Amino acid sequence: MEQLITITEEAALQIKDMMKQNEEEGAFLRVGVKGGGCSGLSYGMGFAHEVEDGDQELELQGIKVLVDKDSVSILKGTVINYKQSMMGGGFTIDNPNAIASCGCGSSFKTATNAGTPEDC
């Protein structure tokens, strides 16, 4: 069975470091999708302390992850990575469900969900 989300070792190290810096050890990492961006949908990641109704709970690389029920089908098979470059570092999200993207992959749409596109 395909895993809902994969977090690479590089991304996990960065997330754990951010948790420590922000005194959020023990918090959940909430990963989700919301309307917006130039392609219609945007990714969101942040720390959470409450499990909400319908959340799917995962444990990846030692990190407790929450995905809201509306984002589960959109994020299926997604890989979260962290890459360092000459311009600095950042998280990258590889979503096999995205059929179009812009904004360095932070905005996208799927075949079944166009979201709510906005002007860039």
Buried (B, 14 or more C-beta within 10 A) or exposed (E): EEEBBBBBEBBBEBBBEEBEEEEBEEBBBBBBBBEBBBBBBBBEBEBBEEEEEEBBEBEBBEBBBBBBEEBBEBBBEBBBBBEEEEEEEBBBBEBEBBBBBBEEBBBBBBEEBBBEBEEE
